[in-house]
Amino acid sequence: MTTDTIISASLVPASEILSQTLEAIVEIINVARDVIIEKESFSELSTYLERIIPLLKELSRKNTGNSESLNNSVQILNQEIKVAKHLALECSKRNKVYLLINCRRIIKHLEHTTREIGRALSLIPLASLDLSSSIDEEIRMLCDNMLTTEFRVAVAEEEILDKIESGIQERNVDRAYANNLLFLIAGAVGISTEGSALKKEFEEFKSTIEDVQLQKFQAEAIQMDQIIALLGRADATSSPKEKELKYFSKRNSLGSQPLEPLQPFYCPITREVMVDPVETSSGQTFERSAIEKWFADGNITCPLTMTPLNTSTLRPNKTLRQSIEEWKDRNTMITIASMKPQLQSDEEQGVLHSLGQLQDICQERDLHREWVALENYIPILIGLLGAKNREIRNRALVILCILVKDNDDTKERIMNVDNAIESIVRSLARRIGESTLAVALLLELSKNDVLRDCIGKVQGCIFLLVTMSSSGDTQAAKDAQTLLENLSFCDQNVIQMAKANYFRPLLQRLSSGTENVKIIMAKTLAEMELTDHIKSSLFENGVLGPLLHLVSHGDAEMKKVAVKALQNLSSLPRNGLQMIREGAVGLLLDLLYRHSSSSPSLREQVAATIMHLAISTTAQEADQTPLTLLESDEDIFRLFSLINLTGPDVQQSILMTFHAMCQSPSGRDIRTKLRQCSAVQVLVHLCELDNLTIRANAVKLFCCLTEDRDDGTLSEHVGQRCIGTLLRIIQTSNDEEEIVAAMGIISNLPKDHQITQWLLDSGALPIVFKFLPDGIHNGSYKNQLIENAVGAISHFSVSKNGEGQRRAAEAGIIPVLVQLLGSGSALTKRHAAISLTQFSESSIMLSRPIEKRGRFWCFSAPVETGCPVHQGICTVESSFCLVEADAVGPLVRVLGEPDLGASDASLDALLTLIEGERLQSGSKVLAEENAIAPIIKLLNSPCVRLQEKALNALERIFRLAEFKQKYGSSAQMPLVDITQRGNSSMKSLAARILAHLNVLHEQSSYF
């Protein structure tokens, strides 16, 4: 940075520079969460920046105005942080494809920026500052880390860039190559592979390139043009109409007669048109394979000039190669356009010859297949399926199979031809060769959702496919089987499959076949990718009984394949519930306990199957008799004990099993029993593991066990080390659910002084706080994470913990809680109101008394205006005053919301304003914020607790004449209703209020 820049920056106070730097760091950290490209590298930068924050906060509390070297170094740091902020913003806003293609440049820039920030940090004169030894050591270590940091492009992104470069260098015009490349890019940048989404992203990418060209970044613009040309060949980048217009515009300009090849197109050695022309050191051009053979035979001279050659130098003649390709394309276009009359003639040999020629053209390049479809050959080929000549029908089917392979446009063209599917289905009933081609074509067409439905509706199609699927181990039978699986997504097709006895032979062979046949059938059920419809239909047709029999009475191999089949079928909750009803759980548990070391894979399959059954219990209908997976305490304790005795796969399944059980109708009992068997102690240990999958599942189950009121188990096993572990998970995990669960555990921990102190000592407050502001976290678990974070804040707002309240208020938590009263979920509002209640309980003690004027009051400073409730000097940070925080209005609005928990917590917060001697002043504030009418409405609440709180509040408020006169009449009817319907204590209290309102005599029998 120049001296002039430093001098101009020095005019800004150091405190302001520090504040700007802190704000910029926080913004970088927040923006880095949304970055898609090089996310891990940006995350590493964020970690470095988070470690700078304590130093900057320490500096902001010191008087740095007299240190010129310190001020200059802080200003340099501020400039480098701004550079990092600009980079982060660019990488969060720019087109994702553009960012991916430039990821190498981004990584280089990111590495340079990180090192420059480290260099700027090293300029701070730490020795002259009175810093704590821990901060001093941390900064020195941080500088070393940042100055030597190295970032690498992600492997997947590097592979994509290599494919792009290879495609450009080799002039690859293959549509399949471009499609695959575009799908890889979509996966890397997190966009949908659906056609319209890809096209939209591609158009935005082209717009970005146009901006680059306007900025005259010529080298980059040329590279981007090449990339656009490469990706532009993908199906999704242009609509069928656009492709058609482009094709016919070119084809109509070519004439109608093919051209003979030019003389330079021929290889002097082979006398054939070249495919890969290369130039030798003599300046002559040959086909690469021909000249390489010439050299391999020992020749070192030019075949034409006989001059000596450098045999290691062969330069691709790209210009000639492009000319040859353009000549071939021109002639191919003309040939394709000229073949229709021959295919539509009555002369069979001519038709067969043209079909052979058309097949060769289609097999050469996918671009040729696109041209054939655009020339509207599809209706002609469909028409030929009705020809009498079998060979004509077969060749038409072959060409149609080639045309539709991985091409949705061509499939839609077939869909638009009348009776196209019916014509193909008719070929299923013909000889084996033709039926094999027909089922292969239908299988490819079934990848399109609309065509799949059309296939199933053709009369007789399902019957023919079922017949073919049982015709032995042929390719046609396998294709028919796969096609039936695709068609089974439609209930109507499954019904037809059942009518065609699709399932009966399979189940008969499973029940009564030889041992080898049973294993084959069970393997089929175990390894097939069955749709939910087929899984359901198999159970309805009685597959469970034979499989359970094999599990009970089969040998080790039989048990293994039978359990694997049950695992596959039990992933459908309906099937899982039936397995529980049929007694499968005991059988599976017995296998799990007995086959500990003899068959690890069997144990893993059994555990996975039990997990599926547990998940099925969470899907029970409300009107059903609840099913429980584990009936006895012994089974619960014994299954959980396996967590310490098994490998990672079984551990994961058992953890997920108990997590599902904790969310089932019997979840509360399961949670209680798990806490009784020291599950918390085990889970605390698992949370410290390096296996991230096991750790994540342990954290989620641990969170479930903290949902109920603490029975002493948590306090016994959760210490400062555990809290530190949870905080590290929140900061470092890439699993959103795990972060939510870890935050949930902290939220649910007992609100005692020791735990709060551990949280403060572990630095939990800033970690939790950064998840609070709306919009910071944008994942699918955003609301749940904010709910748990607000719940965790209540540890620091407890009125008996002054230090926690002070530090939370200084961090700016109270305004955020008030904001969340208006924008959060019902649970967020409830948690926020609870914390505000706890803060407000301390306000009366912290409100600073107003100083009285002295004798010569006319010469003294004006008296400070006091808080209308606490009658002293209040601020949000020092006394946590709800009035100063503008919280009363938002709390009143929550009173009227349908969630009773949020209303209850909000009422508690408001009632802190009218406690004791604050009744009159607080009631006045409540009235000004229109709170009294909503409190009266709570007399009609279905929640007795809320009614009682409202009664107690109104009994005090209506002691004041002005409020009794203004609001008394609106309260009379609800109060009278309570005297008739309420419990004894509520009747008495309602009657007392009515006495205040002069509706009842004070000697009434209601008292």
Buried (B, 14 or more C-beta within 10 A) or exposed (E): EEEEEBEEBBEEEBBEBBBBBBEBBBBBBBBBBBBBBBBEBBBBBBBBBBBBBBBBEBBBEBEBEEBEEBBBBBBBBBBBBBBBBEBBBBBBEBBBBBBBBBBEEBBEBBBEBBBBBBBBBBBBEBEEBEBEEEBBEBBEEBBEBBBEBEBEBBEEBEEBBEBBBEBBEEBBBBBBBBBBBBBBBBEBBEBEBEBEEBBBBBEBBBEBBEEBBEEEBEEBBEBBEBBBBBBEBBBBBBBBEEBBEEBEEEBEEBEEEBEEBEEEBBBBBBEEBBEBBBBBBBEBBBBBBBBBBBBEEEBEEBBBEEEEBEBEEBEBBEEBBEBBEEBBBBBBBBBBBBBBEBBEEEEEEEBBBBBEBBBEBBEEBBBBBBBBBBBEBBBBBBBBBEBEEEBBBBBBBBBBBBBBBBBBBBBBBBBEBEBBBBBBBBBBBBEEBBBBBBBBBBBBBBBBEEBBBBBBBBEBBBBBBBBBBBEEEEEBBBBBBBBBBBBBBBEEBBEBBBEBBBBEEBBEBBBEBEEEEBBBBBBBBBEBEBBBBBBBBBBBBBBBEBBBBBBEEBEEEBBBBBBBBBBBBBBBBBBBBBBBEEEBBEBBBEBBEEBEEEBBEBBBBBBBBBBBBBBBBBEBEEEEEEBBBBEEEEBBBBBBBBBEEBEEBBBBBBBBBBBBBBBBBBBEBBBEBBBEBBBBEBBBBBBBBEEBBBBBBBBBBBBBBBBBEBEEBBBEBBEBEBBBBBBBBBBEBEBBBBBBBBBBBBBBBBBBEEBBBBBBEBEBBEBBBBBBBBEBBEEEBBBBBBBBBBBBBBBBBBBEBEEBBBBBBEBBBBBBBBBBBEEBBBBBBBBBBBBBBBBBBBBBEBBBEBEEEEEEEEEEEEEEEBBBBBBBBBBBBBBBBBBBBEBBBBBBBBBEBEBBBBBBBBBBBBBBBBBEEBBBBBBBBBBEBEBBBBBBBBBEBEBEEBBBBBBEBBBBBBBBEEBBEEBBEEBBEBBBEBBEEBEEEBBBBBBBBBBBBEBBEEEBEBE
